[in-house]
Amino acid sequence: MYLIDSVCHHFHEVMHMSGIFVVLVNGESQIEYDRARPLPAKQIEFLDKMDSKMTQGIVLNGRTIAEPDIMQRTQFVSMQLIAALIDDNDQLIAATCAYLANRLPDLKQLKVDENYNFDLVFDEEYKNKVKVAFNADDLKTSPVH
C-alpha cells in the first residue's frame, strides 16, 4: 500500500509542476527541461540519493555546511551543473538539471554569465528570442507600404 501511495503522491506532485526549466549561458538557452515528461523510477531514486548525500553536508563557497537547506542545496547543485556544462559532462548535466527542475517546481531559469556567476529566476518564464539580421541598405531599396 505504501508504494502505491508514494507513487500516487509523486504523480500528483509532478502534475502540479508546470512549464519548462531553462538554463541560459550568456543569454542563450543551453538546456530546456520539460517538467511534463515524467522521470523514470531509477532517476527519481538517483535524485533521492543526491538529497541523502547532501544531508551529510556540502561545501559551498569554501564553507562546510553540515545541514544544508533547500536554497543551499540549490546553489550547490547549480554550481555542479555549471561545472558539468564546462566539462561537457552530459550525465551530470542531466542529473543536476533534473534535480533543480523537480526539487524546485517554481524555478523557471538558471541564468549564467560569462564569469560563471548565476541567478536563480523564479518569477519569469523564458521567452524564446528570435534574432533577425538585416542589412540597413535593403531598407532603402525596398518600399515599405
N, C-alpha and C positions, 0 to 999 in steps of 0.2 A: 504494500500500500504506500509506503514512504516513497519508493522510487517513482511511482506513478504521480503522486502528489508533487514531488520535486520536479519532474519533467513538465507537468502542467503549469507549475508556478513559473518555471523558466520560460515556457512558451508564452505565458501571459506577460512576463516582463519584456520579452523580445517584441511582442506585438505592440507594446506601448512605446517602443523606441521608434523614432521616426527619422527619416532623412539620410543624408549622406554625410559622412565624416571625411573631410578633405585635409590633406597635408600639402601645404604650399611652401615652396622654397623660392625666395626672391619674387614672390607674387605669382609664380607659375605652379599650377596644380601638378603634383607628382604622384599622388595616390588619392583615389576616391573610393572610400569603403562604404558599401551599401549595407546598411543595417537590416534591410528587409530580407537579406539572404541569411537563412539560419546556419549557425555553426554546427559542424559535426560534433558528436559527443566527445571524441578524442581532443578536439580543440578546446572545448569547454573545460575539460579536465585539465588541459595544459594551462589555461588561464587561472584555474583554481590553484594549481601548483605554483604559478608565479606569485599569487597572493600569499600563499603559505610561506614561500621563501622570503618575501618582503616582510612578513610578520616577524621574522627573526632579526630584522634590521637592515638598513641600507646606508650607503654613503652618498650624501647629497652635498655638493659644493664643498667637499673636503671635510664635512662633519658627519660623524656617525649618528644615525637616528635609530634608536632602539625599537621604538614603536611608531612607525610612520603612519600618518593619517592619509586619507584618500588623496588630498592635494599633493602631499609629499610623494606619494606613490606615483601620482600622475606626472609630476616633474621628473622623477627618476626614469619612468618608462618613456617619457618624451625624449629625454637625453639619450636613452638607449636606441630609440627609433632614429634619431638624427645620426648617431654613430653608425647604425646599420645602413642608412642611406649613403653615407660617405664611403662605407666599405662595400657597398653593393651586396649586402647580406640579405638575400630575399627571404630566408626563413625567419630571421629576426625582425625584418620589416613586417612580415605578415603577422607574427605573434604580437609585436608591440602595437601595431595598428588595431588588431582585433581587441587587444586589452583595452586600449583607450576608447574605442567605439562602443564596446559592450559594458565597461565598468562606469563610463560617464555618458549616459544616453543623451544628455543635453549639450555635450561638446560638439561644436559644429566644425571648427577648424583648428589646426595647429599651423601657425604661421612662423616660418623660419627665415631669418635674414642671412645675408652674405657672411656675417660673423658668427653664425650658428646660435644667435640669441633667438628665443622663441616666445610667442604669445599663444595662450590658450583662449580661443574665442567661443563663448557660449551663447552669444546673442545675435549672431549674424550668419545667416545661411550663405554658403558660397554661391556666387553667381558667375557662371562661365562667361569669360570675356572673349570677344572675337576681335582680333586685330584686323584692321582694314588698311592696306597700303595703297596709296595713290600718288600720282605724280601731279604736282600743282600745275604744270604746264597743260595737262589734259583738261583741267577745268577751264582754261582759257579758250580751248578749241572746241569744247563740247557745249552745245547750247543747253541751258537749264530752263525748263518750262514750268 
